[in-house]
């Protein structure tokens, strides 16, 4: 059984209350993207998260932002968050240094269904920074490799310089993870595959009766991943997607992330595709 713990921070006395955390390490990943290792200052704060959950990282004077936890769920004391500097809050976070403090609250959201994946083949499909919320899935699969069948990672980036966690790929492969990595535009240093990641389905044989698909990335990419998976008779109930967007409060209170009848922060961000099929890919609904 997994040693991860699923905490429901929304059920605590004050789910909007952040705790102070210290930046223990900062690791550059790609241009404008770094991984921040954060540790709560208060040792009494309950620890634990499940793959796919997120934290709210708060910076006084700038605001807060929802960021997926991308570290090993079996080592929750230090939680890693891969952050792209895309807005005022994340750019301010990008100016932090080791030893600086931030506020943090969480974890929130629904996880990837790891228990449901036990005994099955697991296909992990991601693009760009979408690998961040799927990295805990890969690390959990490495810890409990015998609990799963084939574990395949299909990962794509615009260029070789946009790929995340490249220094870990060899370790993942040595641990029994099948890797297919592709870029849209290669340079003279790239020796791997070239092309959009949904095309990798044409190079992969799947057992549609025993495969779960987990996908996170640009919604246009996920749309084609879903199409290719269903074309291979994988049922929509076996396809899971991360719908992270517009999350502001994390408890379904502000309404910014409402998508159809659901709140992404509260009912997601991980959904079975059959749950969101009718409004998937819409800007507003």
QUIPEJO-V528788 format. One record per pair of residues at least 12 apart in sequence whose ideal C-beta (glycine too) atoms are under 7 Angstrom apart, sorted by sequence separation. I is the first residue (numbers start at 1). J is the second residue. D is the distance in whole Angstrom. If there is no record, write none. Layout:
i->{I	I}
j->{J	J}
d->{D	D}
This chain:
i->{25	54	55	69	70	169	181	182	184	245	23	24	54	68	124	180	182	226	252	24	54	55	67	124	251	252	23	24	54	138	182	250	251	53	67	213	243	249	21	22	247	21	163	182	246	247	260	21	22	122	153	222	245	260	21	49	180	244	259	19	20	213	243	51	19	50	160	180	198	211	49	55	57	65	131	153	159	197	208	64	65	112	151	153	158	208	213	216	243	244	260	19	55	62	63	114	122	151	152	153	154	155	156	157	158	159	160	198	206	208	212	213	214	215	216	243	259	49	62	151	156	158	160	198	201	211	213	242	48	120	121	124	150	159	206	212	242	243	47	118	120	121	122	123	124	125	126	127	128	160	47	49	59	62	118	119	135	142	145	160	198	240	241	117	123	145	201	240	132	240	241	59	131	142	240	243	59	128	131	138	239	35	129	142	237	57	141	236	237	39	69	236	7	39	138	18	156	7	37	38	156	236	7	155	5	37	38	59	154	4	6	36	58	4	35	36	57	58	84	4	35	58	154	35	36	57	82	226	56	33	34	55	56	33	55	56	82	33	55	32	54	55	152	29	32	53	54	24	53	54	53	54	53	52	49	52	53	223	52	34	51	52	50	51	149	70	219	51	70	73	38	68	72	68	70	71	38	70	69	72	73	4	74	4	127	3	26	125	23	25	24	23	23	22	23	137	22	23	21	134	20	21	52	82	134	20	21	133	19	18	19	51	18	19	51	121	130	18	130	17	123	125	51	121	126	128	120	121	122	123	124	125	126	127	128	120	126	127	120	122	127	117	9	33	116	9	9	10	9	7	125	112	6	133	2	113	112	31	30	30	30	29	4	2	2	108	106	109	108	110	110	112	109	110	111	109	110	68	66	66	52	56	66	54	52	15	10}
j->{37	66	67	81	82	181	193	194	196	257	36	37	67	81	137	193	195	239	265	38	68	69	81	138	265	266	38	39	69	153	197	265	266	69	83	229	259	265	38	39	264	39	181	200	264	265	278	40	41	141	172	241	264	279	41	69	200	264	279	40	41	234	264	73	42	73	183	203	221	234	73	79	81	89	155	177	183	221	232	89	90	137	176	178	183	233	238	241	268	269	285	45	81	88	89	140	148	177	178	179	180	181	182	183	184	185	186	224	232	234	238	239	240	241	242	269	285	76	89	178	183	185	187	225	228	238	240	269	76	148	149	152	178	187	234	240	270	271	76	147	149	150	151	152	153	154	155	156	157	189	77	79	89	92	148	149	165	172	175	190	228	270	271	148	154	176	232	271	164	272	273	92	164	175	273	276	93	162	165	172	273	70	164	177	272	93	177	273	274	77	107	274	46	78	177	58	196	48	78	79	197	277	49	197	48	80	81	102	197	48	50	80	102	49	80	81	102	103	129	50	81	104	200	82	83	104	129	273	104	82	83	104	105	83	105	106	132	84	106	84	106	107	204	82	85	106	107	78	107	108	108	109	109	109	107	110	111	281	111	94	111	112	111	112	210	132	281	114	133	136	102	132	136	133	135	136	104	136	136	139	140	73	143	74	197	74	98	197	96	98	98	98	99	99	100	214	101	102	101	214	101	102	133	164	216	103	104	216	103	103	104	136	104	105	137	207	216	105	217	105	211	213	140	210	215	217	210	211	212	213	214	215	216	217	218	211	217	218	212	214	221	212	105	129	212	106	107	108	108	107	225	214	111	242	114	240	240	161	161	162	164	164	140	140	144	250	250	265	265	267	268	270	268	269	270	269	270	244	247	250	242	250	265	269	270	251	251}
d->{4	5	6	6	5	7	7	6	6	7	6	4	6	7	6	7	5	6	6	7	5	6	4	7	7	3	6	5	6	6	6	5	6	6	6	5	7	7	4	6	6	6	7	6	7	4	7	5	6	7	7	5	6	4	6	5	5	7	6	5	5	6	5	6	6	6	5	7	7	6	6	7	7	4	6	6	6	6	6	7	6	5	7	7	7	4	7	7	5	5	5	5	7	6	5	6	5	5	5	5	5	5	5	5	5	5	7	4	5	5	5	5	5	5	4	5	6	6	5	7	7	6	6	5	4	7	7	5	5	7	4	7	6	7	7	7	6	6	4	5	6	4	5	5	5	5	5	5	6	6	6	7	6	4	7	7	6	7	6	5	5	6	6	6	7	5	7	7	7	6	6	5	5	4	7	6	6	6	7	6	4	7	7	7	6	7	7	5	5	6	6	4	6	5	6	5	6	5	5	5	3	6	7	7	3	5	7	6	5	7	5	7	6	7	5	5	6	3	5	5	7	7	5	5	6	6	6	6	7	6	6	5	5	7	7	6	4	5	3	6	6	6	7	6	5	7	7	6	4	6	6	5	5	7	4	7	6	6	4	7	6	4	4	5	7	4	6	6	7	5	7	5	7	4	5	7	6	6	7	4	6	4	6	7	6	5	6	7	6	6	7	5	6	7	5	6	6	7	7	6	5	6	6	7	6	6	4	5	7	3	6	4	6	7	5	6	4	4	3	7	6	6	6	6	7	6	5	4	6	5	5	4	5	3	7	6	5	6	5	7	5	5	6	6	7	6	6	7	6	6	5	5	6	5	6	7	6	7	6	5	6	5	7	6	7	4	7	6	6	7	6	6	6	7	6	5	5	7	4	6	7	5	7	7	5	5	5}
